[in-house]
Amino acid sequence: MRIKELSRRADVSPRLLRYYKEQGLLSPSRSANGYRDYDEALLVRVLQIRSLLSAGLTTEIIREVLPCLAEAANSQYPAADFVNRVRQERDRMAERLDNLTRNLQAIDAYLAAVTDE
């Protein structure tokens, strides 16, 4: 598929897809006329990238994590220092989640107090 179709299906801009390519997150093939060709697997990859970015991971970490996600079934993981970096990112995300949960609880308490719920 062409970039415009992938953009539509993934609900991201073509500019963002080009950025992902520049960051080494996507590797589309080239057709005979020189256009980038995005196969169905890259749609899944874009959705994974969006999810990981939403979780707070950087594109640098995502670039290293994506191959691990594909190989997770084989339990082939990289060196311990990389695993530690991913663990640190996971811990950072868990801390953010705890903060968001406390904020949500505070907002719920406020709404309950002012709306008699």
N, CA, C and O atoms as CSV, one atom per row, in Angstrom:
chain,resi,resn,atom,element,x,y,z
A,1,MET,N,N,0.849,-1.174,0.000
A,1,MET,CA,C,0.000,0.000,0.000
A,1,MET,C,C,0.890,1.230,0.000
A,1,MET,O,O,2.043,1.171,0.426
A,2,ARG,N,N,0.372,2.303,-0.461
A,2,ARG,CA,C,1.100,3.563,-0.489
A,2,ARG,C,C,0.989,4.261,0.863
A,2,ARG,O,O,0.174,3.889,1.707
A,3,ILE,N,N,1.814,5.265,1.045
A,3,ILE,CA,C,1.891,5.961,2.322
A,3,ILE,C,C,0.539,6.584,2.703
A,3,ILE,O,O,0.165,6.597,3.875
A,4,LYS,N,N,-0.184,7.095,1.707
A,4,LYS,CA,C,-1.467,7.741,1.998
A,4,LYS,C,C,-2.469,6.734,2.572
A,4,LYS,O,O,-3.210,7.055,3.501
A,5,GLU,N,N,-2.490,5.524,2.021
A,5,GLU,CA,C,-3.415,4.513,2.535
A,5,GLU,C,C,-3.018,4.074,3.940
A,5,GLU,O,O,-3.869,3.933,4.818
A,6,LEU,N,N,-1.716,3.859,4.149
A,6,LEU,CA,C,-1.262,3.490,5.491
A,6,LEU,C,C,-1.606,4.599,6.477
A,6,LEU,O,O,-2.052,4.334,7.593
A,7,SER,N,N,-1.398,5.821,6.064
A,7,SER,CA,C,-1.720,6.973,6.906
A,7,SER,C,C,-3.185,6.949,7.307
A,7,SER,O,O,-3.518,7.146,8.476
A,8,ARG,N,N,-4.048,6.711,6.352
A,8,ARG,CA,C,-5.491,6.681,6.618
A,8,ARG,C,C,-5.842,5.516,7.544
A,8,ARG,O,O,-6.581,5.693,8.512
A,9,ARG,N,N,-5.325,4.353,7.255
A,9,ARG,CA,C,-5.674,3.159,8.027
A,9,ARG,C,C,-5.126,3.208,9.453
A,9,ARG,O,O,-5.757,2.709,10.385
A,10,ALA,N,N,-3.953,3.810,9.613
A,10,ALA,CA,C,-3.340,3.902,10.941
A,10,ALA,C,C,-3.768,5.165,11.681
A,10,ALA,O,O,-3.488,5.320,12.869
A,11,ASP,N,N,-4.448,6.068,10.974
A,11,ASP,CA,C,-4.904,7.327,11.537
A,11,ASP,C,C,-3.740,8.180,12.038
A,11,ASP,O,O,-3.776,8.739,13.134
A,12,VAL,N,N,-2.707,8.261,11.196
A,12,VAL,CA,C,-1.559,9.132,11.454
A,12,VAL,C,C,-1.241,9.882,10.164
A,12,VAL,O,O,-1.652,9.464,9.081
A,13,SER,N,N,-0.525,10.963,10.278
A,13,SER,CA,C,-0.194,11.742,9.089
A,13,SER,C,C,0.941,11.077,8.301
A,13,SER,O,O,1.761,10.364,8.879
A,14,PRO,N,N,0.988,11.310,6.984
A,14,PRO,CA,C,2.119,10.807,6.201
A,14,PRO,C,C,3.446,11.349,6.721
A,14,PRO,O,O,4.466,10.661,6.681
A,15,ARG,N,N,3.422,12.580,7.205
A,15,ARG,CA,C,4.645,13.172,7.763
A,15,ARG,C,C,5.157,12.343,8.947
A,15,ARG,O,O,6.360,12.123,9.087
A,16,LEU,N,N,4.239,11.893,9.786
A,16,LEU,CA,C,4.623,11.080,10.933
A,16,LEU,C,C,5.197,9.746,10.474
A,16,LEU,O,O,6.155,9.255,11.072
A,17,LEU,N,N,4.640,9.153,9.435
A,17,LEU,CA,C,5.179,7.897,8.903
A,17,LEU,C,C,6.591,8.104,8.357
A,17,LEU,O,O,7.459,7.251,8.540
A,18,ARG,N,N,6.821,9.230,7.690
A,18,ARG,CA,C,8.179,9.526,7.209
A,18,ARG,C,C,9.133,9.721,8.388
A,18,ARG,O,O,10.290,9.305,8.329
A,19,TYR,N,N,8.647,10.351,9.451
A,19,TYR,CA,C,9.468,10.522,10.657
A,19,TYR,C,C,9.828,9.163,11.249
A,19,TYR,O,O,10.978,8.941,11.627
A,20,TYR,N,N,8.865,8.259,11.333
A,20,TYR,CA,C,9.141,6.909,11.849
A,20,TYR,C,C,10.211,6.230,10.997
A,20,TYR,O,O,11.086,5.541,11.521
A,21,LYS,N,N,10.135,6.427,9.692
A,21,LYS,CA,C,11.144,5.849,8.800
A,21,LYS,C,C,12.515,6.452,9.095
A,21,LYS,O,O,13.505,5.727,9.185
A,22,GLU,N,N,12.578,7.772,9.245
A,22,GLU,CA,C,13.849,8.446,9.560
A,22,GLU,C,C,14.437,7.954,10.878
A,22,GLU,O,O,15.657,7.872,11.022
A,23,GLN,N,N,13.574,7.625,11.840
A,23,GLN,CA,C,14.016,7.153,13.150
A,23,GLN,C,C,14.379,5.675,13.145
A,23,GLN,O,O,14.810,5.141,14.167
A,24,GLY,N,N,14.209,5.011,12.008
A,24,GLY,CA,C,14.545,3.596,11.908
A,24,GLY,C,C,13.471,2.680,12.469
A,24,GLY,O,O,13.744,1.522,12.786
A,25,LEU,N,N,12.248,3.191,12.595
A,25,LEU,CA,C,11.151,2.402,13.149
A,25,LEU,C,C,10.367,1.665,12.071
A,25,LEU,O,O,9.738,0.644,12.351
A,26,LEU,N,N,10.400,2.169,10.852
A,26,LEU,CA,C,9.717,1.544,9.720
A,26,LEU,C,C,10.704,1.378,8.578
A,26,LEU,O,O,11.589,2.211,8.383
A,27,SER,N,N,10.549,0.297,7.826
A,27,SER,CA,C,11.387,0.054,6.657
A,27,SER,C,C,10.520,-0.387,5.487
A,27,SER,O,O,10.427,-1.579,5.195
A,28,PRO,N,N,9.885,0.572,4.816
A,28,PRO,CA,C,9.069,0.192,3.660
A,28,PRO,C,C,9.962,-0.242,2.508
A,28,PRO,O,O,11.114,0.178,2.402
A,29,SER,N,N,9.416,-1.080,1.658
A,29,SER,CA,C,10.158,-1.468,0.463
A,29,SER,C,C,9.911,-0.424,-0.618
A,29,SER,O,O,9.075,0.464,-0.452
A,30,ARG,N,N,10.633,-0.533,-1.718
A,30,ARG,CA,C,10.443,0.384,-2.850
A,30,ARG,C,C,9.908,-0.401,-4.041
A,30,ARG,O,O,10.398,-1.484,-4.361
A,31,SER,N,N,8.904,0.159,-4.686
A,31,SER,CA,C,8.374,-0.474,-5.888
A,31,SER,C,C,9.253,-0.086,-7.078
A,31,SER,O,O,10.163,0.730,-6.936
A,32,ALA,N,N,8.988,-0.661,-8.235
A,32,ALA,CA,C,9.800,-0.413,-9.435
A,32,ALA,C,C,9.818,1.063,-9.820
A,32,ALA,O,O,10.811,1.546,-10.364
A,33,ASN,N,N,8.730,1.786,-9.546
A,33,ASN,CA,C,8.681,3.208,-9.885
A,33,ASN,C,C,9.289,4.104,-8.806
A,33,ASN,O,O,9.266,5.329,-8.932
A,34,GLY,N,N,9.831,3.500,-7.751
A,34,GLY,CA,C,10.501,4.266,-6.716
A,34,GLY,C,C,9.636,4.667,-5.535
A,34,GLY,O,O,10.143,5.217,-4.557
A,35,TYR,N,N,8.338,4.401,-5.609
A,35,TYR,CA,C,7.456,4.737,-4.500
A,35,TYR,C,C,7.682,3.780,-3.331
A,35,TYR,O,O,8.015,2.610,-3.516
A,36,ARG,N,N,7.492,4.308,-2.131
A,36,ARG,CA,C,7.558,3.437,-0.954
A,36,ARG,C,C,6.337,2.531,-0.947
A,36,ARG,O,O,5.227,2.956,-1.268
A,37,ASP,N,N,6.561,1.283,-0.579
A,37,ASP,CA,C,5.474,0.315,-0.507
A,37,ASP,C,C,5.403,-0.208,0.919
A,37,ASP,O,O,6.365,-0.782,1.430
A,38,TYR,N,N,4.261,-0.006,1.554
A,38,TYR,CA,C,4.054,-0.422,2.941
A,38,TYR,C,C,3.171,-1.660,2.950
A,38,TYR,O,O,2.030,-1.609,2.490
A,39,ASP,N,N,3.682,-2.767,3.465
A,39,ASP,CA,C,2.849,-3.968,3.512
A,39,ASP,C,C,2.001,-3.981,4.784
A,39,ASP,O,O,2.142,-3.122,5.654
A,40,GLU,N,N,1.134,-4.956,4.867
A,40,GLU,CA,C,0.178,-5.053,5.975
A,40,GLU,C,C,0.876,-5.124,7.334
A,40,GLU,O,O,0.370,-4.589,8.321
A,41,ALA,N,N,2.038,-5.783,7.387
A,41,ALA,CA,C,2.764,-5.912,8.653
A,41,ALA,C,C,3.182,-4.543,9.190
A,41,ALA,O,O,3.278,-4.355,10.403
A,42,LEU,N,N,3.429,-3.596,8.298
A,42,LEU,CA,C,3.831,-2.268,8.762
A,42,LEU,C,C,2.668,-1.509,9.391
A,42,LEU,O,O,2.887,-0.626,10.220
A,43,LEU,N,N,1.446,-1.836,9.014
A,43,LEU,CA,C,0.296,-1.240,9.695
A,43,LEU,C,C,0.297,-1.665,11.158
A,43,LEU,O,O,0.104,-0.837,12.049
A,44,VAL,N,N,0.512,-2.940,11.403
A,44,VAL,CA,C,0.590,-3.441,12.779
A,44,VAL,C,C,1.741,-2.770,13.514
A,44,VAL,O,O,1.609,-2.404,14.682
A,45,ARG,N,N,2.865,-2.611,12.833
A,45,ARG,CA,C,4.024,-1.973,13.453
A,45,ARG,C,C,3.721,-0.526,13.825
A,45,ARG,O,O,4.095,-0.085,14.912
A,46,VAL,N,N,3.058,0.216,12.957
A,46,VAL,CA,C,2.711,1.610,13.258
A,46,VAL,C,C,1.822,1.661,14.497
A,46,VAL,O,O,2.009,2.516,15.362
A,47,LEU,N,N,0.861,0.754,14.583
A,47,LEU,CA,C,-0.019,0.731,15.751
A,47,LEU,C,C,0.768,0.409,17.021
A,47,LEU,O,O,0.488,0.967,18.082
A,48,GLN,N,N,1.757,-0.494,16.917
A,48,GLN,CA,C,2.624,-0.786,18.069
A,48,GLN,C,C,3.429,0.446,18.454
A,48,GLN,O,O,3.541,0.772,19.636
A,49,ILE,N,N,3.981,1.120,17.478
A,49,ILE,CA,C,4.779,2.324,17.745
A,49,ILE,C,C,3.927,3.362,18.460
A,49,ILE,O,O,4.359,3.947,19.454
A,50,ARG,N,N,2.716,3.594,17.957
A,50,ARG,CA,C,1.825,4.580,18.573
A,50,ARG,C,C,1.526,4.202,20.024
A,50,ARG,O,O,1.517,5.056,20.910
A,51,SER,N,N,1.287,2.931,20.247
A,51,SER,CA,C,0.988,2.466,21.599
A,51,SER,C,C,2.180,2.660,22.526
A,51,SER,O,O,2.019,3.113,23.659
A,52,LEU,N,N,3.358,2.323,22.058
A,52,LEU,CA,C,4.565,2.477,22.883
A,52,LEU,C,C,4.878,3.951,23.144
A,52,LEU,O,O,5.307,4.308,24.241
A,53,LEU,N,N,4.667,4.801,22.147
A,53,LEU,CA,C,4.860,6.236,22.361
A,53,LEU,C,C,3.858,6.766,23.385
A,53,LEU,O,O,4.206,7.576,24.244
A,54,SER,N,N,2.612,6.303,23.287
A,54,SER,CA,C,1.587,6.731,24.246
A,54,SER,C,C,1.930,6.293,25.659
A,54,SER,O,O,1.569,6.955,26.632
A,55,ALA,N,N,2.633,5.168,25.761
A,55,ALA,CA,C,3.038,4.667,27.075
A,55,ALA,C,C,4.226,5.440,27.634
A,55,ALA,O,O,4.593,5.264,28.796
A,56,GLY,N,N,4.825,6.291,26.814
A,56,GLY,CA,C,5.910,7.124,27.307
A,56,GLY,C,C,7.300,6.703,26.884
A,56,GLY,O,O,8.278,7.304,27.327
A,57,LEU,N,N,7.422,5.683,26.038
A,57,LEU,CA,C,8.749,5.269,25.582
A,57,LEU,C,C,9.260,6.244,24.534
A,57,LEU,O,O,8.474,6.841,23.798
A,58,THR,N,N,10.565,6.403,24.466
A,58,THR,CA,C,11.178,7.255,23.454
A,58,THR,C,C,11.345,6.459,22.159
A,58,THR,O,O,11.314,5.229,22.172
A,59,THR,N,N,11.522,7.168,21.044
A,59,THR,CA,C,11.735,6.466,19.778
A,59,THR,C,C,13.029,5.658,19.811
A,59,THR,O,O,13.129,4.624,19.151
A,60,GLU,N,N,14.009,6.114,20.564
A,60,GLU,CA,C,15.264,5.364,20.689
A,60,GLU,C,C,15.019,3.994,21.335
A,60,GLU,O,O,15.495,2.972,20.841
A,61,ILE,N,N,14.281,3.987,22.430
A,61,ILE,CA,C,13.962,2.721,23.100
A,61,ILE,C,C,13.061,1.874,22.205
A,61,ILE,O,O,13.260,0.664,22.097
A,62,ILE,N,N,12.079,2.493,21.567
A,62,ILE,CA,C,11.161,1.747,20.706
A,62,ILE,C,C,11.925,1.057,19.583
A,62,ILE,O,O,11.638,-0.094,19.256
A,63,ARG,N,N,12.881,1.740,18.997
A,63,ARG,CA,C,13.686,1.160,17.915
A,63,ARG,C,C,14.352,-0.135,18.380
A,63,ARG,O,O,14.489,-1.076,17.599
A,64,GLU,N,N,14.758,-0.184,19.627
A,64,GLU,CA,C,15.404,-1.371,20.166
A,64,GLU,C,C,14.399,-2.415,20.650
A,64,GLU,O,O,14.685,-3.611,20.625
A,65,VAL,N,N,13.229,-1.967,21.089
A,65,VAL,CA,C,12.226,-2.882,21.638
A,65,VAL,C,C,11.448,-3.614,20.542
A,65,VAL,O,O,11.092,-4.780,20.718
A,66,LEU,N,N,11.181,-2.955,19.423
A,66,LEU,CA,C,10.345,-3.557,18.384
A,66,LEU,C,C,10.819,-4.950,17.948
A,66,LEU,O,O,9.995,-5.859,17.843
A,67,PRO,N,N,12.109,-5.143,17.694
A,67,PRO,CA,C,12.520,-6.505,17.322
A,67,PRO,C,C,12.268,-7.513,18.439
A,67,PRO,O,O,11.967,-8.675,18.164
A,68,CYS,N,N,12.384,-7.090,19.679
A,68,CYS,CA,C,12.129,-7.985,20.812
A,68,CYS,C,C,10.670,-8.391,20.856
A,68,CYS,O,O,10.360,-9.535,21.189
A,69,LEU,N,N,9.765,-7.477,20.527
A,69,LEU,CA,C,8.347,-7.803,20.521
A,69,LEU,C,C,8.054,-8.865,19.481
A,69,LEU,O,O,7.235,-9.756,19.707
A,70,ALA,N,N,8.722,-8.771,18.342
A,70,ALA,CA,C,8.522,-9.761,17.286
A,70,ALA,C,C,9.110,-11.111,17.670
A,70,ALA,O,O,8.614,-12.153,17.241
A,71,GLU,N,N,10.171,-11.096,18.481
A,71,GLU,CA,C,10.858,-12.335,18.855
A,71,GLU,C,C,10.453,-12.850,20.227
A,71,GLU,O,O,11.009,-13.839,20.706
A,72,ALA,N,N,9.495,-12.196,20.862
A,72,ALA,CA,C,9.137,-12.566,22.240
A,72,ALA,C,C,8.747,-14.035,22.363
A,72,ALA,O,O,9.031,-14.674,23.376
A,73,ALA,N,N,8.109,-14.559,21.351
A,73,ALA,CA,C,7.694,-15.965,21.412
A,73,ALA,C,C,8.894,-16.906,21.463
A,73,ALA,O,O,8.792,-18.019,21.979
A,74,ASN,N,N,10.030,-16.459,20.929
A,74,ASN,CA,C,11.246,-17.282,20.923
A,74,ASN,C,C,12.112,-17.055,22.157
A,74,ASN,O,O,13.133,-17.721,22.328
A,75,SER,N,N,11.714,-16.122,23.018
A,75,SER,CA,C,12.455,-15.777,24.227
A,75,SER,C,C,13.905,-15.415,23.934
A,75,SER,O,O,14.805,-15.770,24.695
A,76,GLN,N,N,14.127,-14.712,22.837
A,76,GLN,CA,C,15.475,-14.255,22.492
A,76,GLN,C,C,15.563,-12.767,22.774
A,76,GLN,O,O,15.058,-11.945,22.009
A,77,TYR,N,N,16.210,-12.431,23.878
A,77,TYR,CA,C,16.305,-11.044,24.283
A,77,TYR,C,C,17.753,-10.600,24.234
A,77,TYR,O,O,18.664,-11.420,24.347
A,78,PRO,N,N,17.968,-9.308,24.067
A,78,PRO,CA,C,19.324,-8.777,23.961
A,78,PRO,C,C,20.061,-8.736,25.295
A,78,PRO,O,O,19.606,-9.277,26.302
A,79,ALA,N,N,21.178,-8.095,25.265
A,79,ALA,CA,C,22.080,-8.019,26.412
A,79,ALA,C,C,21.406,-7.448,27.658
A,79,ALA,O,O,20.403,-6.738,27.587
A,80,ALA,N,N,21.998,-7.789,28.795
A,80,ALA,CA,C,21.439,-7.395,30.091
A,80,ALA,C,C,21.319,-5.880,30.239
A,80,ALA,O,O,20.368,-5.406,30.859
A,81,ASP,N,N,22.253,-5.111,29.689
A,81,ASP,CA,C,22.173,-3.655,29.840
A,81,ASP,C,C,20.937,-3.102,29.129
A,81,ASP,O,O,20.316,-2.155,29.612
A,82,PHE,N,N,20.583,-3.682,27.996
A,82,PHE,CA,C,19.372,-3.244,27.305
A,82,PHE,C,C,18.137,-3.618,28.116
A,82,PHE,O,O,17.218,-2.812,28.261
A,83,VAL,N,N,18.115,-4.824,28.639
A,83,VAL,CA,C,16.985,-5.264,29.458
A,83,VAL,C,C,16.836,-4.345,30.663
A,83,VAL,O,O,15.716,-4.019,31.057
A,84,ASN,N,N,17.947,-3.925,31.251
A,84,ASN,CA,C,17.892,-2.992,32.389
A,84,ASN,C,C,17.323,-1.646,31.970
A,84,ASN,O,O,16.548,-1.047,32.715
A,85,ARG,N,N,17.697,-1.157,30.784
A,85,ARG,CA,C,17.147,0.110,30.296
A,85,ARG,C,C,15.649,0.004,30.092
A,85,ARG,O,O,14.907,0.927,30.429
A,86,VAL,N,N,15.196,-1.119,29.540
A,86,VAL,CA,C,13.762,-1.315,29.343
A,86,VAL,C,C,13.066,-1.406,30.690
A,86,VAL,O,O,11.971,-0.870,30.859
A,87,ARG,N,N,13.689,-2.078,31.651
A,87,ARG,CA,C,13.118,-2.179,32.991
A,87,ARG,C,C,12.997,-0.791,33.616
A,87,ARG,O,O,11.989,-0.493,34.258
A,88,GLN,N,N,14.005,0.061,33.440
A,88,GLN,CA,C,13.944,1.424,33.975
A,88,GLN,C,C,12.799,2.204,33.333
A,88,GLN,O,O,12.090,2.940,34.019
A,89,GLU,N,N,12.617,2.047,32.021
A,89,GLU,CA,C,11.510,2.709,31.340
A,89,GLU,C,C,10.172,2.194,31.881
A,89,GLU,O,O,9.236,2.967,32.084
A,90,ARG,N,N,10.098,0.891,32.110
A,90,ARG,CA,C,8.882,0.295,32.662
A,90,ARG,C,C,8.589,0.854,34.045
A,90,ARG,O,O,7.441,1.171,34.355
A,91,ASP,N,N,9.610,0.977,34.874
A,91,ASP,CA,C,9.442,1.534,36.216
A,91,ASP,C,C,8.997,2.990,36.153
A,91,ASP,O,O,8.159,3.424,36.943
A,92,ARG,N,N,9.562,3.739,35.211
A,92,ARG,CA,C,9.179,5.135,35.035
A,92,ARG,C,C,7.705,5.226,34.628
A,92,ARG,O,O,6.974,6.088,35.116
A,93,MET,N,N,7.276,4.335,33.734
A,93,MET,CA,C,5.878,4.312,33.309
A,93,MET,C,C,4.964,3.943,34.474
A,93,MET,O,O,3.888,4.521,34.626
A,94,ALA,N,N,5.387,2.983,35.297
A,94,ALA,CA,C,4.583,2.574,36.456
A,94,ALA,C,C,4.428,3.741,37.426
A,94,ALA,O,O,3.358,3.930,38.005
A,95,GLU,N,N,5.481,4.516,37.604
A,95,GLU,CA,C,5.405,5.689,38.478
A,95,GLU,C,C,4.426,6.716,37.919
A,95,GLU,O,O,3.641,7.298,38.667
A,96,ARG,N,N,4.472,6.936,36.622
A,96,ARG,CA,C,3.526,7.860,35.993
A,96,ARG,C,C,2.092,7.358,36.164
A,96,ARG,O,O,1.173,8.139,36.413
A,97,LEU,N,N,1.916,6.047,36.026
A,97,LEU,CA,C,0.589,5.459,36.199
A,97,LEU,C,C,0.090,5.660,37.626
A,97,LEU,O,O,-1.080,5.982,37.831
A,98,ASP,N,N,0.964,5.474,38.611
A,98,ASP,CA,C,0.593,5.706,40.006
A,98,ASP,C,C,0.165,7.158,40.209
A,98,ASP,O,O,-0.835,7.428,40.875
A,99,ASN,N,N,0.924,8.090,39.634
A,99,ASN,CA,C,0.575,9.509,39.752
A,99,ASN,C,C,-0.776,9.802,39.102
A,99,ASN,O,O,-1.601,10.523,39.663
A,100,LEU,N,N,-0.993,9.240,37.923
A,100,LEU,CA,C,-2.274,9.442,37.249
A,100,LEU,C,C,-3.421,8.846,38.056
A,100,LEU,O,O,-4.500,9.434,38.128
A,101,THR,N,N,-3.198,7.698,38.654
A,101,THR,CA,C,-4.234,7.060,39.470
A,101,THR,C,C,-4.576,7.933,40.670
A,101,THR,O,O,-5.752,8.106,40.992
A,102,ARG,N,N,-3.564,8.486,41.337
A,102,ARG,CA,C,-3.825,9.384,42.480
A,102,ARG,C,C,-4.601,10.618,42.024
A,102,ARG,O,O,-5.533,11.052,42.701
A,103,ASN,N,N,-4.221,11.180,40.882
A,103,ASN,CA,C,-4.929,12.357,40.358
A,103,ASN,C,C,-6.371,12.015,40.019
A,103,ASN,O,O,-7.278,12.798,40.303
A,104,LEU,N,N,-6.589,10.860,39.418
A,104,LEU,CA,C,-7.935,10.415,39.088
A,104,LEU,C,C,-8.777,10.250,40.350
A,104,LEU,O,O,-9.936,10.663,40.388
A,105,GLN,N,N,-8.196,9.652,41.369
A,105,GLN,CA,C,-8.914,9.477,42.634
A,105,GLN,C,C,-9.260,10.828,43.262
A,105,GLN,O,O,-10.349,10.999,43.809
A,106,ALA,N,N,-8.349,11.771,43.187
A,106,ALA,CA,C,-8.605,13.102,43.742
A,106,ALA,C,C,-9.731,13.793,42.976
A,106,ALA,O,O,-10.590,14.437,43.578
A,107,ILE,N,N,-9.728,13.661,41.668
A,107,ILE,CA,C,-10.793,14.268,40.858
A,107,ILE,C,C,-12.127,13.593,41.149
A,107,ILE,O,O,-13.153,14.264,41.261
A,108,ASP,N,N,-12.117,12.270,41.271
A,108,ASP,CA,C,-13.345,11.548,41.614
A,108,ASP,C,C,-13.889,12.011,42.969
A,108,ASP,O,O,-15.096,12.198,43.125
A,109,ALA,N,N,-12.992,12.197,43.949
A,109,ALA,CA,C,-13.417,12.652,45.286
A,109,ALA,C,C,-14.010,14.056,45.194
A,109,ALA,O,O,-15.030,14.346,45.819
A,110,TYR,N,N,-13.377,14.912,44.423
A,110,TYR,CA,C,-13.898,16.276,44.239
A,110,TYR,C,C,-15.285,16.237,43.609
A,110,TYR,O,O,-16.213,16.883,44.095
A,111,LEU,N,N,-15.424,15.467,42.512
A,111,LEU,CA,C,-16.711,15.390,41.835
A,111,LEU,C,C,-17.794,14.820,42.740
A,111,LEU,O,O,-18.938,15.272,42.715
A,112,ALA,N,N,-17.429,13.839,43.526
A,112,ALA,CA,C,-18.400,13.265,44.486
A,112,ALA,C,C,-18.831,14.288,45.492
A,112,ALA,O,O,-20.004,14.336,45.863
A,113,ALA,N,N,-17.895,15.126,45.953
A,113,ALA,CA,C,-18.201,16.135,46.962
A,113,ALA,C,C,-19.070,17.255,46.407
A,113,ALA,O,O,-19.934,17.767,47.118
A,114,VAL,N,N,-18.863,17.641,45.172
A,114,VAL,CA,C,-19.605,18.790,44.647
A,114,VAL,C,C,-20.869,18.412,43.898
A,114,VAL,O,O,-21.655,19.288,43.537
A,115,THR,N,N,-21.080,17.125,43.658
A,115,THR,CA,C,-22.264,16.722,42.892
A,115,THR,C,C,-23.158,15.761,43.668
A,115,THR,O,O,-24.110,15.224,43.102
A,116,ASP,N,N,-22.881,15.536,44.926
A,116,ASP,CA,C,-23.666,14.624,45.761
A,116,ASP,C,C,-23.755,13.218,45.166
A,116,ASP,O,O,-24.809,12.587,45.243
A,117,GLU,N,N,-22.692,12.732,44.589
A,117,GLU,CA,C,-22.678,11.369,44.032
A,117,GLU,C,C,-22.166,10.382,45.043
A,117,GLU,O,O,-22.084,9.189,44.754
